[in-house]
Amino acid sequence: MAQEQKSFIARLFSYRESAILLALILLMTAVTIFAPNFINGSNLYLVSKQISFVAIVAFGELFVILTGSIDLSVGSNMELSGVIRNGLVLMRVSAYWQTAVTGVIIVLAAVLDRIKNK
């Protein structure tokens, strides 16, 4: 007797990770009900533009983890950069100097960590 073919939906929800997809769909549905302008072209464009940096970092981190070189410090470096940049924005520092100062501080932190853990 031939084994019955499962439908696409049944196969999709047979995976453990499908709960994340279901939660995302439920969250988007709830937000759309309470804020009808959520699902329109310009808002989806802005959301995708705002998450692009995180997506690029996550994609790079995926390859680092897949090759066996576990390095989860990228997230903490990204957060430290954000905190530094926000502080510099509040101090009304130009974008050029924000980038320069943030880079120098991150490199100094990495060097000091390397020296400390030698």
C-alpha positions as CSV (number, residue, x, y, z in Angstrom):
1,M,0.0,0.0,0.0
2,A,1.5,3.4,-1.1
3,Q,2.2,5.9,1.6
4,E,-0.1,8.9,1.4
5,Q,1.5,12.2,0.4
6,K,1.3,14.9,3.1
7,S,0.0,18.3,2.0
8,F,2.4,21.2,1.9
9,I,0.9,22.7,5.0
10,A,1.2,19.4,6.9
11,R,4.9,19.1,5.9
12,L,5.6,22.7,6.8
13,F,4.2,22.4,10.3
14,S,5.9,19.1,10.9
15,Y,9.1,21.0,11.5
16,R,10.0,22.3,15.0
17,E,10.9,25.8,13.6
18,S,7.4,26.2,12.1
19,A,6.2,27.7,15.4
20,I,8.4,30.7,14.7
21,L,6.7,31.2,11.3
22,L,3.3,30.8,12.8
23,A,4.1,33.4,15.6
24,L,5.3,35.8,12.9
25,I,2.2,35.4,10.9
26,L,0.0,35.9,13.9
27,L,1.9,38.9,15.0
28,M,1.7,40.5,11.5
29,T,-2.1,39.8,11.4
30,A,-2.6,41.4,14.8
31,V,-0.6,44.5,13.9
32,T,-2.4,44.8,10.6
33,I,-5.8,44.7,12.4
34,F,-4.9,47.4,14.9
35,A,-2.8,49.5,12.4
36,P,-4.2,49.1,8.9
37,N,-1.3,51.1,7.4
38,F,1.1,48.4,8.5
39,I,0.8,46.4,5.3
40,N,1.3,48.9,2.6
41,G,4.2,49.3,0.1
42,S,5.9,52.3,1.7
43,N,5.9,50.9,5.2
44,L,7.2,47.5,4.1
45,Y,9.9,49.3,2.2
46,L,10.9,51.3,5.3
47,V,10.9,48.2,7.5
48,S,13.0,46.2,5.0
49,K,15.4,49.2,4.8
50,Q,15.7,49.4,8.6
51,I,16.5,45.7,9.0
52,S,19.0,45.4,6.1
53,F,22.1,46.0,8.3
54,V,21.0,43.4,10.8
55,A,20.2,41.0,8.0
56,I,23.6,41.4,6.4
57,V,25.4,40.9,9.7
58,A,23.2,37.8,10.4
59,F,23.9,36.4,7.0
60,G,27.7,36.8,7.5
61,E,27.4,35.3,11.0
62,L,25.6,32.3,9.5
63,F,28.6,31.5,7.3
64,V,31.0,31.9,10.3
65,I,28.9,29.4,12.3
66,L,28.5,27.0,9.4
67,T,32.2,26.8,8.9
68,G,32.7,25.9,12.5
69,S,34.3,29.1,13.6
70,I,31.8,30.0,16.3
71,D,32.1,33.8,16.9
72,L,29.1,35.3,18.5
73,S,30.8,38.6,19.4
74,V,29.4,40.3,16.3
75,G,26.1,41.1,18.0
76,S,27.8,42.7,21.0
77,N,30.1,44.7,18.7
78,M,27.1,45.9,16.8
79,E,25.3,46.9,19.9
80,L,28.3,48.7,21.3
81,S,28.6,50.6,18.0
82,G,25.0,51.6,18.3
83,V,25.4,52.9,21.8
84,I,28.5,54.9,20.9
85,R,26.8,56.4,17.8
86,N,23.7,57.3,19.7
87,G,25.8,59.1,22.3
88,L,27.7,61.0,19.6
89,V,24.4,61.9,17.9
90,L,23.2,63.4,21.2
91,M,26.4,65.4,21.4
92,R,25.7,66.7,17.8
93,V,28.9,65.2,16.4
94,S,29.1,65.1,12.6
95,A,28.5,61.8,10.8
96,Y,32.2,61.6,9.7
97,W,33.5,61.8,13.2
98,Q,30.8,59.5,14.5
99,T,32.1,56.8,12.2
100,A,35.8,57.5,13.0
101,V,35.3,57.6,16.8
102,T,33.1,54.5,16.8
103,G,35.7,52.6,14.7
104,V,38.6,53.6,17.0
105,I,36.7,52.7,20.1
106,I,35.6,49.2,18.8
107,V,39.2,48.5,17.6
108,L,40.6,49.6,21.0
109,A,38.1,47.4,22.8
110,A,39.0,44.4,20.7
111,V,42.7,45.0,21.2
112,L,42.3,45.4,25.0
113,D,40.2,42.2,25.1
114,R,42.9,40.3,23.1
115,I,45.6,41.5,25.5
116,K,43.6,40.6,28.5
117,N,42.8,37.1,27.3
118,K,46.3,36.3,26.2
